[in-house]
Amino acid sequence: MASRRISSVGDRLRRSSALAASTRATNARETGETVLHIGNHRDWIRHGIGRARRARSSEAASHDALRLIELARAVRARGHLTASLDPLGRSLGPITKGFETMEATTPADARDIHALITGYPNLLYKDGERVSLGKYLGLRESDANVAHYLGEDAATLDPSGRAEKTRWRANELFERLRDVYCGTMSVECNHLTSQDRKRWLRMQFESGPERPSEKTRRKTLARLLRADMLENFLAERFPSAKRFGLEGAESLIPGLQAFVERAAERRVESIVLGMPHRGRLNVLHNVFGKPLGAISAEIVDDRSSFLVGDVRYHLGARARVDVEIEEGEKRPVTMTLVPNPSHLEMVNAVVSGVVRAKQFRRDPEAQGAGARAHVLPLLLHGDASFCGLGQTAEVMTLQDLPDYSTGGTVHVIVNNQIGFTTVPRRARSSPHPSDVAKAYGAPIIHVNGDDPDAVIRAMRLAADYRAEFQSDVVVNYVCYRRFGHNELDDPSITLPLMSKRIDSTPRVAATYANVCVAEGMLSNDELRELKEDITRDLATDSATHQHFIPTTESWLASTHSVTTGIAGREALITSCGTGMPLDALKEICYSITSPPADKNFELHPYVSAMFEARRKAMEPEAQVGTGRIDWATAEALAFASILMHPDDKYWGKHVAWWMNPDEEAPLGSHAHVRISGQDVVRGTFNHRHAAVYCSRTSFEHIPLDNMGVGSQNRFIAANSPLSEHAVLGFEYGFSIEAGKEALTIWEAQFGDFANNAQVIIDQFICSGEERWGQRSNLVLLLPHGYEGQGPDHSSARPERWLAAANDDPDALPGNAAADIAFAERTFEALGPDADGFVYVEKIKMILQPDEVEDTAKTETFARALESSDGSDTSGMWEDIKAYFGSSGKIHRRDWIRYMRRRARASFMTRANFVLVQPSTPAQYFHVLRRHMSSPHTKPLVILTPKTLLHHKYCASKLMDFAPKSSFRRVIADGDAGDDVTRHESIPLKPANEIKRVVLCTGKMYYQLARQRLAKKIDDIAIVRLEQLFPFPHDALARRLQRYPNAHLVWAQEEPKNMGYWAYVAPRIATTERATRTRATSDISRLRYVGRPPAASAATGSFAIHTTETASVINQALDADEMHSV
C-alpha cells in the first residue's frame, strides 16, 4: 500500500511538471515575457529543489518562488499581529514598564513582518544597507518585473475574486498581502485542520473587499449615528444612572444589524442572543426595536413596587424583526435576548440549550439537525471574560457533539481592551483574547471598531461561514471604552495614559460622517437634518415612558394568573393519582426489555439477566413478599408513560381512563424525554442501561426510543462530556424553551460534583423565575448517600439547596408576615371605597376585561422572557368567584382571609423549586409523572440513591403503580406505599404508646428500619420526609397527630452543619406549634441525632465511616445513647 502511494505521488509530480513546462512555453510565446515557473508549489516544498530541475525550471526561479510562498504564508499566519486593529493606534507588543503603555510595540513573532511593512518600499535595510524588496526577501532574481508562478494558494489573492491570478511579482504580492491582512481587518485560519474551510475563508476574505455602495454607506451612517446619539441622549437625560454604555464601540450596532440581514439572506429564521451588560440597552433599542420609552421607564425605576425582577441591563426580550433582503422583499427574524446575571459568560450554555430546543421542536426525529441552518446562536463577550473564564472553553467543547451541537455559534468579542481596571497584558498570556478559540477549530476574524465598513464586512463573513459549515466562528471586534466601567467611574485614576488618548480620539460616528461628507455622499445640511431627525425621534420615543409603567391593575392580572387550588384541578396536585393501568405497564415493560428481533441481536449476559428480572417483576406471583420492581425499572416505566401518546389507536382501551378526570389522572398529554450527564446511558452505578449493545456487532439499541407499542415521542439519552457547568446550563436552557413539551433531566455522576455548576444553580435554577419570569421544568438527579466513599462521593449538598428555599421557616404558608402584608397591599391596589369595601365586579373588570388590550410591544420588551404555561388572568378570577361568588362586595378582613387561604393553596406555585428524596422506586415513578402533570413549571431536584439502586428491599410492588396511587410527601409506618416496613419491622404498639418518632429522609430509613427489626423495638415509629421543599407542613402534621405521647428525633447521616437539620428544625417546630399535639413542651422538643459538625462532608476512612454510622443509628433508636440539642 505504501509503495502504491509513493508511486502515485511521483506520477502526479511528473504530470504537474510536464504541464508546468508546457504552460511556461505557451505564455512566453504569447507575451514575450520571461516567466520563471516552478510547478505546483506544494510538490516542490514536499520533494525539494531536485524535482524542479527535472521539470526544467531554474534553481534560482524555484528558490525565489519558494521565498514568495513563504512570505505569503508568513503574512497569512502572523499578519494579524501587526494589523491596524486598535482604534487608539497601539499594537500588541509586550508590556515594557509600569502598568500601562501607549507605545506601538509588536510581538516578537511578528517583528519581521512589522519591519517589512513599515520599511517598504524605501526604508528596507539588510546588513546595514538599504535594499530593494527582492533583496530584503532574499530573492536571487533582481528584476522586480519578473512574475513568478505561485500556484493555487496565491490565486485566492486575486483582487477580481475569480482566483485565476497565479503569477505574481514580488512587489505586487507583498502589497496585496499587506492590504488584505495588515489593515483594519484580518483573519486567522491557519490553525484549522480542514483545508476546505481554509480555502473557503481565503476565497471570501482575500478577494475583497468591494467598496460598499453609496446606499449601503448612507444606511451605515444613519445606524451609526442612531447608536451614538442614543448613548448621548441617555447620558444627558439620566446623568446619574448606570447604563454600561457602548461609547467607543458604537459601530457594533450597524455590525449586528448587518449580521441579522445577512443571516436572514441565509434563511435564518430565529436568532438567540446572549450578551453581557455593556451595550445591552443600545442593542435592545436599535437591534430589537425596544421602545425607548420602555428603556426610560426602567432607568428611572418608576415601576410598580410589587415587582422584584432584575436591573435593566440583565433583562431579556423577544422581538420579530422584518429584515429587508431586497427592494420590497422582507423576511421575519425572531430575535430572542436571553436574560443573564452579572456573572459573565454564564449565559453562554443557556443560549446553546435554548437554540437546541428550538431546533429540536422543528425537527424532533433528527434531534433538530434539519433546523440547524434556521436557528442561530449569537454570543457577545467581553475580552477579559472570554479568555479568563472557563465557561467559554466548556461551551465551545459542545459545538460538534451530536447530542449538543447547535450548528455553530457566532461569537463576537467586544474587545475594549480593558477588564474593569486591568489591562490586557495583565489579564491574559496571549496577544488576542480570541486565542482561546483556536483550540476548538474556530476561525477568528479581527476587525478595528473604528472602521464601520470593515465591521460590517466582518459580521457578514461570520454569518456566511456559519451558514456554510455550521461551525463556530469568532469575531474579535477591537474597540475601546470611552468612559469607566460604568458611567459613574473615573478611569483616569488607574489608566491615565489611555484616558488621555481616548479623550483626544474623535467618536467613530463623527469620523465616518466627515468621510461621507468629504466624499460627496451627502452635504453638511443633509447631515444636520439627519441628526435633527434622530434627536427628535429619541425625544418623542422617550416621552412615552409613562405608557410602559405597569399599573397596579396590570400587576394584579399578571401576578395572579394561575389557579391555586381553592377551586379546580390544581386542588388535587399534591394527591392526585399518577398511577397507570397495570396491563399497560406490563406491555411497556415487555417491550423495553426485548431486543430487536429483526437484527439477530445478542444481549450481554448481564443485561439479558437484568431484563429477565424486570419482566418477572411484572408478573402477579412476583408481588408476593417484597416485590421486585427496582429503581431502574420504575424510572423506565415513568419515562415510557410520558413518551406514549394516550390518544393513539394502540392505547384505545386505556384512553377512557387516561382522559377521565374522575379517575384523577391529569397526565393526558405526552412529551419527549431527554436525559443528559456523564455516563447516563449505562448509569454511573450500572443500573439504567438506556441503550444496550449487541455483543457480536456492537450495534446500539435504545428500547425507550423504539417501544413499538403505538405512537411515541423521542427519547434521548446523552452521555455528556466531562463538564458540569456547561452541560447543566445547556439543559437549563433546553428546559426553558421546551417547557412541558419535554421532560428534561440532568444527572450528576455523583451529587458532589454538581457544585462545579454552582453559578448555574444559584443564578438561574433557583432564582430565574423571580428575577426574569423565566420558568424551567428541569429535573436534576443528584446521587446522594454516605457509603464510605469519602468526602467527594457522599453528599449532593442538600443544605445548599435548602438554604435557597424561598419559604418562611417560622410560619405556615398564609400565616407569614410577608403573606399578610402582601394581602394588605393587594387590597389597596384594588382601590377600596370609603367604607373599606372592594366590589367583585371591579375585580372582574381588572382580571377579565371585555376587550384585552394588545400589549404585545410593552410586554415583549418591558418584561423578561415569558414561559408558555398557557395560563391567563382567569386564574385569580376563578378563585375569587369560587370563594366570594360572582357579585357583591368584599371587606378588607374577608379579603385578607381569602388571600391567606390562597397562599396556603398556592404553596407549590410560590416555591422557587421542588426538592424531594424518594425512598422507593414507586415514589420516584410518581414524582416524575407528577412533575409533568402539574400546571406549575418548577425545577425539580431529586436526591437519588446509590446502594439502594441494587438493594433487596428498595423495591415496590406492582400495585404501588396502579391508578389512583400517587406520590406521597410524607410516609409513616403503615401508610399506603410503605411496602418496606411490612417486611422490615415487627408489629408496633398502638400509636398512643409510641414513645419516640424518628424523622428522617432517604436511605437513612432503611438503616433505621433494619436496626429496629434486629433489636425488636416496637415503641419507636419512623416517619420519612419524601418531599423536603416545599415543606409538607400539612402532611407531617397529620402523621404527628397519631403519636401524642412521643418524643421527636431528627436523624441524618450528614454532619450537623450540613444535610437537613438547619432547614427542618424550625419548620418542624412551626408544624408542632400549629398542631399543638404534644402534652408538654419537654416532649415536643425536637432532638438531633447525626454526625457532629465538620468542615469536610465525610471521612475518607471506611472503618471510621462504619463506626460513625452505627453510632448514629444506635443513638436514634436507643434513649440512653441519644444526644439531644
C-alpha positions, 0 to 999 in steps of 0.5 A: 500500500505504501509503495502504491502511494509513493508511486502515485505521488511521483506520477502526479509530480511528473504530470504537474511538471510536464504541464508546468513546462508546457504552460511556461512555453505557451505564455512566453510565446504569447507575451514575450515575457520571461516567466520563471515557473516552478510547478505546483508549489506544494510538490516542490516544498514536499520533494525539494529543489531536485524535482524542479530541475527535472521539470526544467525550471531554474534553481534560482526561479524555484528558490525565489518562488519558494521565498514568495510562498513563504512570505505569503504564508508568513503574512497569512499566519502572523499578519494579524499581529501587526494589523491596524486593529486598535482604534487608539493606534497601539499594537500588541507588543509586550508590556515594557514598564509600569502598568500601562503603555501607549507605545506601538510595540509588536510581538516578537513573532511578528517583528519581521513582518512589522519591519517589512511593512513599515520599511517598504518600499524605501526604508528596507535595510539588510546588513546595514544597507538599504535594499530593494524588496527582492533583496530584503526577501532574499530573492536571487532574481533582481528584476522586480518585473519578473512574475513568478508562478505561485500556484493555487494558494496565491490565486485566492489573492486575486483582487477580481475574486475569480482566483485565476491570478497565479503569477505574481511579482514580488512587489505586487504580492507583498502589497496585496498581502499587506492590504488584505491582512495588515489593515483594519481587518484580518483573519486567522485560519491557519490553525484549522485542520480542514483545508476546505474551510481554509480555502473557503475563508481565503476565497471570501476574505482575500478577494475583497473587499468591494467598496460598499455602495453609496446606499449601503454607506448612507444606511451605515451612517444613519445606524451609526449615528442612531447608536451614538446619539442614543448613548448621548441622549441617555447620558444627558437625560439620566446623568446619574444612572448606570447604563454600561454604555457602548461609547467607543464601540458604537459601530457594533450596532450597524455590525449586528444589524448587518449580521441579522440581514445577512443571516436572514439572506441565509434563511435564518429564521430565529436568532438567540442572543446572549450578551453581557451588560455593556451595550445591552440597552443600545442593542435592545433599542436599535437591534430589537426595536425596544421602545425607548420609552420602555428603556426610560421607564426602567432607568428611572425605576418608576415601576410598580413596587410589587415587582422584584425582577432584575436591573435593566441591563440583565433583562431579556426580550423577544422581538420579530424583526422584518429584515429587508433582503431586497427592494420590497422583499422582507423576511421575519427574524425572531430575535430572542435576548436571553436574560443573564446575571452579572456573572459573565459568560454564564449565559453562554450554555443557556443560549446553546440549550435554548437554540437546541430546543428550538431546533429540536421542536422543528425537527424532533426525529433528527434531534433538530439537525434539519433546523440547524441552518434556521436557528442561530446562536449569537454570543457577545463577550467581553475580552477579559471574560472570554479568555479568563473564564472557563465557561467559554472553553466548556461551551465551545467543547459542545459545538460538534457533539451530536447530542449538543451541537447547535450548528455553530455559534457566532461569537463576537468579542467586544474587545475594549481592551480593558477588564474593569481596571486591568489591562490586557497584558495583565489579564491574559498570556496571549496577544488576542483574547480570541486565542482561546478559540483556536483550540476548538477549530474556530476561525477568528476574524479581527476587525478595528471598531473604528472602521464601520465598513470593515465591521460590517464586512466582518459580521457578514463573513461570520454569518456566511461561514456559519451558514456554510459549515455550521461551525463556530466562528469568532469575531474579535471586534477591537474597540475601546471604552470611552468612559469607566466601567460604568458611567459613574467611574473615573478611569483616569485614576488607574489608566491615565495614559489611555484616558488621555488618548481616548479623550483626544480620539474623535467618536467613530460616528463623527469620523465616518460622517466627515468621510461621507461628507468629504466624499460627496455622499451627502452635504453638511445640511443633509447631515444636520437634518439627519441628526435633527431627525434622530434627536427628535425621534429619541425625544418623542420615543422617550416621552412615552415612558409613562405608557410602559409603567405597569399599573397596579391593575396590570400587576394584579392580572399578571401576578395572579394568573394561575389557579391555586387550588381553592377551586379546580384541578390544581386542588388535587396536585399534591394527591392526585393519582399518577398511577397507570393501568397495570396491563399497560405497564406490563406491555411497556415493560415487555417491550423495553426489555426485548431486543430487536428481533429483526437484527439477530441481536445478542444481549450481554449476559448481564443485561439479558439477566437484568431484563429477565428480572424486570419482566418477572417483576411484572408478573402477579406471583412476583408481588408476593413478599417484597416485590421486585420492581427496582429503581431502574425499572420504575424510572423506565416505566415513568419515562415510557408513560410520558413518551406514549401518546394516550390518544393513539389507536394502540392505547384505545382501551386505556384512553377512557381512563387516561382522559377521565378526570374522575379517575384523577389522572391529569397526565393526558398529554405526552412529551419527549424525554431527554436525559443528559450527564456523564455516563447516563446511558449505562448509569454511573452505578450500572443500573439504567442501561438506556441503550444496550449493545449487541455483543457480536456487532456492537450495534446500539439499541435504545428500547425507550426510543423504539417501544413499538407499542403505538405512537411515541415521542423521542427519547434521548439519552446523552452521555455528556462530556466531562463538564458540569457547568456547561452541560447543566446550563445547556439543559437549563436552557433546553428546559426553558424553551421546551417547557412541558413539551419535554421532560428534561433531566440532568444527572450528576455522576455523583451529587458532589460534583454538581457544585462545579455548576454552582453559578448555574444553580444559584443564578438561574435554577433557583432564582430565574423565575423571580428575577426574569419570569423565566420558568424551567421544568428541569429535573436534576438527579443528584446521587446522594448517600454516605457509603464510605466513599469519602468526602467527594462521593457522599453528599449532593449538598442538600443544605445548599439547596435548602438554604435557597428555599424561598419559604418562611421557616417560622410560619405556615404558608398564609400565616407569614408576615410577608403573606399578610402584608402582601394581602394588605397591599393587594387590597389597596391596589384594588382601590377600596371605597370609603367604607373599606369595601372592594366590589367583585365586579371591579375585580372582574373588570381588572382580571377579565376585561371585555376587550384585552388590550394588545400589549404585545410591544410593552410586554415583549420588551418591558418584561423578561422572557415569558414561559408558555404555561398557557395560563391567563388572568382567569386564574385569580378570577376563578378563585375569587368567584369560587370563594366570594361568588360572582357579585357583591362586595368584599371587606378588607378582613374577608379579603385578607382571609381569602388571600391567606387561604390562597397562599396556603393553596398556592404553596407549590406555585410560590416555591422557587423549586421542588426538592424531594428524596424518594425512598422507593422506586414507586415514589420516584415513578410518581414524582416524575409523572407528577412533575409533568402533570402539574400546571406549575413549571418548577425545577425539580431536584431529586436526591437519588440513591446509590446502594439502594439502586441494587438493594433487596428491599428498595423495591415496590410492588406492582400495585404501588403503580396502579391508578389512583396511587400517587406520590406521597410527601410524607410516609409513616409506618403503615401508610399506603406505599410503605411496602418496606416496613411490612417486611422490615419491622415487627408489629408496633404498639398502638400509636398512643404508646409510641414513645419516640418518632424518628424523622428522617429522609432517604436511605437513612430509613432503611438503616433505621428500619433494619436496626429496629427489626434486629433489636425488636423495638416496637415503641419507636415509629419512623416517619420519612420526609419524601418531599423536603421543599416545599415543606409538607407542613400539612402532611407531617402534621397529620402523621404527628397527630397519631403519636401524642405521647412521643418524643421527636428525633431528627436523624441524618447521616450528614454532619450537623452543619450540613444535610437537613437539620438547619432547614427542618428544625424550625419548620418542624417546630412551626408544624408542632406549634400549629398542631399543638399535639404534644402534652408538654413542651419537654416532649415536643422538643425536637432532638438531633441525632447525626454526625457532629459538625465538620468542615469536610462532608465525610471521612475518607476512612471506611472503618471510621465511616462504619463506626460513625454510622452505627453510632448514629443509628444506635443513638436514634433508636436507643434513649440512653445513647441519644444526644439531644440539642 
